[in-house]
Amino acid sequence: METIDFLQSIYEASPAFIQNAGVSLYGLKIYWREHGSKFHRLLSEFESHLKWSESELQAYQEEHLQRLIEHCYANVPYYRELMQSNKLTPSDFRRVSDISKLPLLTRQMVLENGEKLVAQNARSRDRIVGHTSGTTGSPLRLIWDRHVCLLKTVVDWRQKRLAGINPGDRIAFFLGRQVAPLSQTKPPFWRHNWVMNHLFCSSFHLSPENMKFYFEKLTRFQPRALEGYPSTMSVLAGYLNQRNETFPLHAVFTSSETLQESQRISIEKAFACKVFDFYGMAERVVFAIECEQHTGKHINSDFGLVEISGSAGNVSRANQLGRIIATGLHNFSMPLIRYETSDVTSMEKSPCRCGRSMPLMSGITTKDEDIVVTPDGRYVSSSILNAVTHHLINVAESQIVQEDRNRVVMHVVPRETYSAVDTKFILESLQKVLGAEVIVSVEMVDSIPRSANGKFRWVISKVPLGF
């Protein structure tokens, strides 16, 4: 981490043209690692998986799961000890359902057993150190191998190709990287990766005064697509919609936050294209994408196994909320088997209209801290809460905070046109959804803070879920 901080300090102290060179050099490193002939071969192979039947996908999963378990038993101390203590051998894992013979792996267990989870035969030249964002606690230190990094890029581009975007197309990214120093007050608030044809834009300088500079640059750059957090894409879309303007694109990709339906509508109106939301984790255990039908997210069954765990650890029924339990099939340097995430979703009952066999999970994928728990035990998702307040044009931003089951506060950043009528509407709308036993209040604030990596939380609940 000290090396990373040192490099970041050098980057921030350098002039913009040096930073552009640095971003492009990093892009070259990623290109060598995750692109080239091997990438195109695997992309073609994984695109063919979209045509597979359920039985073909299951056979693929079972083959790779057996290979992973055998590797873990032979080379990963944590799993060897775990299986031996439970009197298990690799021969006990023949079907996908057999994975339930192993207990869950929690985030705390990864923190405590990090080194024991690293494969003893993993070559140092193939290890890549990564970290989680740390938004729900201390960041996890992860070890990826080159193959899983390549495959993560493959499944990412598999979705982009479904949206009509191809490698080499111009894409502008608004992510959590501080590509421009926070102290910078004048453009450019963006840096170029000329190797990949990408423009990385700062998500930390999106003030009303700077928005025109961003769109002037985007007009010159002419991207075919944007990618970023839903909240950031909504800020850009709001600027255009307030002016009754559009900036036509071929696609917008969003991830890392729950995409609210109101955000989707606003973004699609501003950029005259469809939004393709996707879900992934730094742990490299799960990846899920929207297809052209936009009816939920297809779990990429060839990338990882997904279980939805409900109350008492039981498998959730269709359309029933539960926590995502994921097993990555391809990271042999630091395998994570039955990793318990803090993300909550449900499986769809009906198959997707696209006809693909990869299972479909609900579009509502959220952190368990993003769900309000009512006194009568109901779970109210951030999407439901957003639906009752999203059309308040006099609210610049808002955030719901639940301290306990009986008390919810909505923080509001008001526009100049905000009035007591808006407060009355918020209180009545939330009361209808949450019930009479919940005390609802509204507090005016100047701004709503983001996390260190720029993510926005629409709902923060401090009440634990029952699963």
C-alpha positions in Angstrom: 0.0 0.0 0.0 2.9 2.3 0.7 4.1 1.9 -2.9 0.7 2.6 -4.2 0.4 5.8 -2.1 3.8 6.9 -3.2 3.0 6.4 -6.9 -0.3 8.2 -6.4 1.5 11.2 -4.8 3.9 11.3 -7.8 0.9 11.1 -10.2 -0.9 14.0 -8.4 2.2 16.2 -8.4 2.8 15.7 -12.2 1.4 18.0 -15.0 -1.5 16.7 -17.0 0.5 15.6 -20.0 2.6 13.3 -17.8 -0.5 12.0 -16.1 -2.0 11.2 -19.6 1.3 9.3 -20.4 1.0 7.4 -17.1 -2.6 6.4 -17.7 -1.7 5.2 -21.2 1.3 3.2 -19.9 -1.0 1.6 -17.3 -3.4 0.9 -20.2 -0.6 -0.8 -22.1 0.1 -3.0 -19.1 -3.5 -4.0 -18.9 -3.7 -4.6 -22.6 -0.7 -7.0 -22.5 -2.2 -8.8 -19.5 -5.9 -9.0 -20.5 -6.1 -8.5 -24.3 -4.5 -9.7 -27.4 -5.0 -13.0 -29.3 -5.8 -15.0 -26.1 -8.5 -12.5 -25.2 -10.2 -12.6 -28.6 -10.1 -16.5 -28.5 -11.7 -16.6 -25.1 -14.2 -13.9 -25.9 -15.4 -16.0 -28.9 -15.5 -19.1 -26.7 -17.5 -17.4 -23.9 -19.9 -15.9 -26.4 -20.7 -19.4 -27.6 -21.6 -20.3 -24.0 -24.6 -17.9 -24.3 -26.2 -20.5 -26.7 -25.7 -23.4 -24.3 -28.5 -25.3 -22.7 -28.9 -25.6 -19.0 -27.4 -29.1 -19.0 -24.4 -27.9 -20.9 -23.8 -25.0 -18.5 -24.2 -27.4 -15.5 -21.7 -29.9 -17.1 -19.2 -27.0 -17.5 -19.7 -25.9 -13.8 -19.3 -29.4 -12.5 -16.1 -30.0 -14.5 -14.6 -26.7 -13.3 -15.8 -27.1 -9.7 -14.2 -30.6 -9.5 -10.9 -29.1 -10.8 -11.1 -26.3 -8.3 -11.8 -28.6 -5.3 -8.9 -30.9 -6.3 -6.6 -27.9 -6.5 -7.7 -26.6 -3.2 -7.3 -29.9 -1.4 -3.8 -30.3 -2.8 -2.5 -26.7 -2.6 -4.6 -24.4 -0.4 -4.0 -24.9 3.4 -7.3 -23.4 4.5 -9.4 -25.7 2.4 -7.3 -28.8 3.0 -7.7 -28.4 6.7 -11.4 -27.6 6.4 -12.1 -30.7 4.3 -10.1 -33.0 6.5 -11.8 -31.7 9.6 -15.2 -32.4 7.9 -14.0 -35.8 6.7 -14.3 -34.7 3.0 -12.2 -35.5 0.0 -12.4 -34.2 -3.6 -14.4 -37.3 -4.6 -17.3 -36.0 -2.4 -17.8 -33.1 -4.9 -19.3 -34.3 -8.1 -22.4 -32.1 -8.5 -22.9 -28.4 -8.1 -25.2 -29.1 -5.2 -22.3 -30.9 -3.4 -20.7 -27.6 -2.7 -23.2 -27.1 0.2 -21.1 -29.7 2.1 -18.6 -26.9 2.8 -19.5 -24.1 5.3 -19.8 -20.5 4.3 -16.7 -18.3 4.0 -17.3 -14.9 5.6 -15.4 -11.7 5.0 -14.0 -11.9 8.6 -12.7 -15.4 7.8 -10.9 -14.0 4.7 -9.4 -11.3 6.9 -8.2 -13.8 9.5 -7.0 -16.5 7.1 -5.8 -14.5 4.1 -2.4 -16.3 3.7 -3.9 -19.7 4.3 -6.3 -19.1 1.4 -3.4 -18.5 -1.0 -2.4 -21.5 -3.1 1.1 -22.8 -2.2 1.8 -23.6 -5.9 0.8 -20.1 -7.1 3.8 -18.6 -9.0 4.7 -15.1 -7.9 4.8 -13.8 -11.5 1.2 -14.9 -12.0 -0.1 -13.3 -8.8 -1.8 -9.9 -9.0 -2.6 -8.1 -5.7 -6.0 -6.4 -5.5 -8.3 -5.0 -2.8 -12.0 -4.5 -2.2 -13.3 -1.0 -2.0 -13.7 -1.3 1.8 -17.1 0.5 1.8 -18.5 -2.0 4.3 -15.4 -2.3 6.6 -11.7 -2.8 6.2 -10.6 -3.5 2.6 -9.8 -7.1 1.8 -6.4 -7.9 0.3 -6.9 -10.3 -2.5 -4.7 -12.3 -4.8 -5.8 -12.8 -8.4 -4.1 -14.9 -11.0 -3.7 -13.6 -14.5 -6.2 -16.0 -15.9 -9.1 -14.8 -13.8 -8.3 -11.2 -14.6 -8.4 -12.1 -18.3 -11.7 -13.8 -17.9 -13.2 -10.9 -15.9 -12.3 -8.7 -18.9 -13.9 -11.4 -21.3 -17.2 -11.5 -19.5 -17.3 -7.7 -19.2 -16.8 -7.4 -23.0 -19.3 -10.1 -23.6 -21.9 -7.8 -22.2 -20.6 -4.8 -24.0 -20.8 -6.7 -27.3 -24.5 -7.5 -26.5 -25.0 -3.8 -26.2 -23.3 -3.2 -29.6 -20.0 -1.9 -28.2 -16.8 -3.6 -29.4 -13.1 -3.5 -28.3 -11.5 -0.4 -29.7 -14.6 1.7 -29.5 -14.3 5.0 -27.7 -15.7 4.8 -24.1 -15.7 7.5 -21.4 -15.5 6.3 -17.8 -16.7 8.1 -14.7 -15.5 5.8 -11.9 -14.0 6.1 -8.4 -10.5 6.8 -9.5 -9.1 10.3 -8.7 -7.7 10.9 -12.2 -7.4 14.6 -11.4 -6.2 16.0 -8.1 -9.0 17.2 -5.8 -7.3 20.5 -5.5 -7.6 21.1 -9.2 -10.2 23.9 -10.0 -9.9 24.2 -13.8 -10.1 21.6 -16.6 -8.9 19.2 -17.8 -10.8 16.9 -15.3 -10.0 13.9 -17.5 -7.1 11.8 -18.6 -6.6 9.7 -21.7 -5.8 6.0 -22.1 -4.8 6.2 -25.8 -3.9 2.5 -25.9 -7.4 1.4 -25.2 -9.2 4.4 -26.7 -10.7 5.3 -23.3 -11.3 8.6 -21.5 -11.2 8.5 -17.7 -13.2 11.4 -16.3 -13.1 12.6 -12.7 -16.3 11.9 -10.7 -15.1 14.3 -8.0 -15.3 17.6 -10.0 -18.9 17.4 -11.3 -20.0 20.8 -10.0 -22.6 22.9 -11.9 -19.8 25.3 -13.0 -17.8 22.4 -14.5 -20.5 20.5 -16.3 -20.1 22.5 -19.5 -16.4 21.6 -19.6 -17.2 17.9 -19.4 -19.7 18.0 -22.2 -17.4 20.1 -24.4 -14.7 17.4 -23.9 -17.2 14.6 -24.6 -18.3 16.3 -27.7 -14.7 16.4 -28.9 -14.0 12.8 -27.8 -17.2 11.4 -29.4 -17.6 8.2 -27.2 -19.9 5.5 -28.3 -20.6 4.6 -24.7 -20.3 5.9 -21.1 -19.7 3.8 -18.0 -19.9 4.8 -14.4 -21.8 4.7 -11.1 -25.6 5.2 -11.5 -25.5 8.3 -9.3 -22.7 9.8 -11.4 -24.5 9.0 -14.7 -27.7 10.6 -13.1 -25.8 13.8 -12.4 -24.7 14.0 -16.1 -28.2 13.1 -17.3 -29.8 15.7 -14.9 -27.7 18.4 -16.4 -28.9 17.6 -19.9 -32.5 17.0 -19.0 -32.8 20.3 -17.2 -31.8 22.0 -20.5 -34.0 19.7 -22.6 -30.8 18.5 -24.4 -29.6 15.1 -25.4 -26.1 13.6 -26.0 -26.9 10.5 -28.1 -24.8 7.4 -27.4 -25.0 3.8 -28.3 -25.1 2.5 -24.7 -24.6 3.5 -21.0 -23.1 0.9 -18.6 -23.7 1.2 -14.8 -22.5 -0.8 -11.8 -21.4 -0.7 -8.2 -24.5 1.0 -6.9 -28.2 0.0 -7.0 -29.6 1.4 -10.2 -33.0 3.0 -9.4 -35.7 3.0 -12.0 -35.9 6.8 -11.9 -32.2 6.9 -12.7 -32.6 4.5 -15.6 -35.4 6.7 -17.1 -33.4 9.9 -16.6 -30.2 8.5 -18.1 -31.9 6.9 -21.1 -33.7 10.1 -21.9 -30.6 12.2 -21.7 -28.4 9.9 -23.8 -31.0 8.5 -26.1 -30.0 4.9 -25.6 -30.5 2.0 -23.3 -28.8 1.5 -19.9 -27.0 -1.9 -19.4 -26.5 -2.4 -15.6 -24.1 -5.1 -14.5 -22.9 -6.6 -11.2 -19.4 -7.8 -10.2 -17.1 -8.0 -7.3 -13.4 -7.3 -6.7 -13.3 -10.8 -5.2 -13.8 -12.2 -8.8 -16.5 -14.7 -7.7 -19.6 -13.5 -9.5 -20.5 -11.5 -12.6 -24.1 -10.8 -13.8 -25.2 -8.7 -16.7 -28.3 -7.2 -18.4 -29.0 -8.4 -21.9 -31.0 -6.6 -24.6 -34.3 -7.4 -22.8 -33.4 -5.6 -19.5 -35.6 -7.8 -17.4 -33.0 -8.6 -14.7 -29.4 -9.7 -14.6 -28.1 -13.0 -16.1 -25.7 -14.7 -13.7 -22.6 -15.6 -15.7 -22.7 -19.3 -14.7 -19.4 -20.0 -16.5 -17.6 -17.4 -14.3 -18.9 -18.4 -10.9 -21.5 -20.3 -8.9 -24.3 -18.3 -7.1 -26.6 -19.4 -4.3 -29.2 -17.1 -2.7 -29.3 -17.7 1.0 -32.4 -16.7 2.9 -33.4 -17.0 6.6 -31.5 -19.7 8.6 -29.1 -20.2 5.7 -31.8 -22.0 3.6 -31.8 -21.5 -0.2 -34.2 -18.8 -1.1 -37.2 -19.5 -3.2 -37.8 -17.6 -6.5 -38.6 -14.0 -6.0 -37.6 -14.2 -2.3 -34.8 -11.9 -1.1 -31.6 -13.5 0.2 -27.9 -12.9 0.5 -25.6 -13.8 -2.5 -23.3 -16.7 -1.7 -20.7 -17.0 -4.5 -17.9 -19.3 -5.6 -15.4 -18.2 -8.2 -14.5 -21.0 -10.7 -11.3 -19.5 -12.2 -9.1 -17.9 -9.5 -6.7 -20.6 -8.5 -4.3 -18.3 -6.7 -6.7 -17.4 -3.9 -9.9 -19.4 -4.3 -13.1 -18.2 -2.5 -15.6 -21.0 -2.1 -19.2 -20.2 -0.8 -18.1 -16.6 -0.1 -20.9 -14.8 1.8 -21.4 -11.3 0.3 -23.3 -8.5 1.8 -25.3 -8.1 -1.4 -29.0 -9.0 -1.5 -31.1 -10.1 -4.5 -33.7 -12.7 -5.6 -34.0 -15.2 -8.4 -36.6 -14.6 -11.1 -39.3 -17.2 -11.5 -39.7 -16.8 -15.3 -36.8 -17.2 -17.8 -35.6 -14.2 -19.8 -37.4 -13.5 -23.1 -34.0 -13.6 -24.8 -34.1 -17.4 -24.5 -30.6 -17.8 -22.9 -30.2 -20.4 -20.2 -28.1 -18.4 -17.8 -30.3 -17.9 -14.7 -31.9 -14.5 -14.1 -31.7 -12.7 -10.9 -33.7 -9.6 -9.9 -32.6 -6.2 -11.1 -32.7 -5.2 -7.4 -29.3 -6.1 -6.2 -28.3 -4.1 -3.1 -26.2 -4.1 0.0 -28.1 -5.5 3.1 -27.4 -2.1 4.7 -29.6 -0.5 1.9 -32.8 -2.2 3.0 -35.1 -0.6 5.6 -36.5 -3.1 8.2 -39.9 -2.2 9.5 -41.2 -2.9 13.1 -43.4 -5.7 11.6 -40.4 -7.4 10.0 -40.9 -6.3 6.4 -37.9 -5.6 4.1 -38.3 -2.4 2.1 -35.7 -2.1 -0.6 -34.1 1.2 -1.8 -35.9 0.8 -5.1 -39.3 0.8 -3.5 -38.4 3.9 -1.4 -37.0 5.6 -4.4 -40.2 5.0 -6.4 -42.3 7.1 -4.0 -40.0 10.1 -4.0 -38.1 10.1 -7.3 -40.2 12.7 -9.1 -39.6 15.4 -6.5 -38.2 18.0 -8.9 -37.4 20.4 -6.0 -35.0 18.0 -4.4 -31.4 18.1 -5.7 -30.3 15.0 -3.7 -31.6 12.9 -0.9 -30.7 10.0 1.4 -32.6 7.9 3.8 -31.0 6.8 7.1 -32.5 4.3 9.5 -31.1 4.3 13.0 -33.5 1.7 14.4 -36.7 -0.1 13.4 -38.9 2.7 14.5 -37.1 5.8 13.2 -36.2 6.9 9.6 -34.7 10.2 8.6 -34.6 11.6 5.0 -31.8 14.0 4.4 -32.7 16.5 1.7 -30.5 18.8 -0.3 -33.2 21.3 -1.4 -33.4 23.4 -4.5 -34.4 27.0 -4.3 -38.0 26.1 -5.2 -38.3 23.6 -2.4 -41.2 24.3 0.0 -43.2 22.9 2.9 -45.4 21.1 0.4 -42.5 18.9 -0.7 -41.8 18.0 3.0 -45.4 17.1 3.5 -45.4 14.9 0.4 -42.2 13.1 1.5 -43.5 12.4 5.0 -46.9 11.1 3.7 -45.3 9.0 1.0 -42.8 7.3 3.2 -45.3 6.8 5.9 -47.6 4.9 3.5 -44.7 2.5 2.6 -43.1 2.1 6.0 -46.3 2.0 8.2 -47.7 4.1 11.0 -45.3 2.6 13.6 -42.2 4.2 12.0 -41.4 7.8 12.9 -40.4 9.6 9.7 -38.7 13.0 9.6 -37.0 15.2 7.0 -33.8 17.1 7.6 -32.3 19.7 5.3 -28.5 19.4 4.5 -26.1 21.2 2.3 -24.7 18.1 0.7 -24.6 14.3 1.0 -21.2 12.7 1.4 -19.9 10.0 -0.9 -17.6 7.2 0.1 -13.8 7.6 -0.5 -14.2 6.0 -3.9 -17.1 8.2 -5.0 -20.0 5.8 -4.4 -23.3 7.2 -3.3 -25.6 5.4 -0.8 -29.3 6.2 -1.3 -30.3 4.3 1.8 -28.3 3.5 4.9 -29.9 1.2 7.4 -28.3 0.3 10.7 -30.8 -2.4 11.4 -29.5 -5.9 10.6 -31.5 -8.2 8.4 -32.8 -11.6 9.6 -30.6 -13.5 7.1 
